[in-house]
Amino acid sequence: MFSDTPKGATASAQLYSLVETAKANGQEPYAWLRHALERLPAASSVEDYEALLLWNCSPVSPG
């Protein structure tokens, strides 16, 4: 909405999309994003990555 560059607008849209998808899947957006980003470096297989998808996670509480 208030991005200075097209790339900034794209990045904002992608983040907003993740937030709204988290809400639609019963997740608290910040908690899920933190959960996924903390585990992403250890992911090494397709199954590991798929386990981090919003619809494959149990609801994550903040903290």
C-alpha positions in Angstrom: 0.0 0.0 0.0 2.8 2.5 0.9 5.8 0.8 -0.7 8.5 2.8 -2.4 9.4 0.3 -5.0 7.7 -2.5 -7.0 9.9 -5.1 -5.2 8.8 -3.6 -1.8 5.2 -3.9 -2.9 5.7 -7.5 -3.9 7.4 -8.3 -0.6 4.6 -6.7 1.4 1.9 -8.6 -0.6 3.7 -11.9 0.0 3.9 -11.2 3.7 0.2 -10.1 3.9 -0.8 -13.3 2.0 1.0 -15.4 4.6 -0.7 -13.6 7.4 -4.2 -14.0 6.0 -3.5 -17.6 5.0 -2.4 -18.3 8.6 -5.7 -16.7 9.9 -7.7 -18.8 7.5 -6.1 -21.9 8.8 -6.7 -21.1 12.5 -3.1 -20.1 13.2 -1.9 -17.0 15.0 0.3 -15.5 12.2 3.3 -14.3 14.3 3.5 -17.6 16.2 3.3 -19.7 13.0 5.8 -17.6 11.2 8.2 -17.8 14.1 7.6 -21.6 14.3 8.3 -22.1 10.6 11.4 -19.9 10.4 13.0 -21.5 13.5 12.6 -25.0 11.9 13.3 -24.1 8.3 17.1 -24.3 8.6 16.8 -27.9 9.8 14.5 -29.0 7.0 16.2 -31.3 4.6 13.4 -33.3 2.8 10.2 -32.6 1.1 8.4 -34.0 4.1 10.2 -31.6 6.4 9.1 -28.7 4.3 5.5 -29.9 3.9 5.3 -30.3 7.7 5.8 -26.5 8.0 2.9 -25.6 5.7 0.1 -23.8 7.5 -2.5 -26.5 6.8 -0.2 -29.2 8.1 0.6 -27.5 11.5 -1.4 -27.8 14.7 -2.4 -24.3 15.9 0.7 -22.7 17.3 0.3 -20.4 20.3 2.4 -17.3 20.7 5.6 -17.6 22.7 
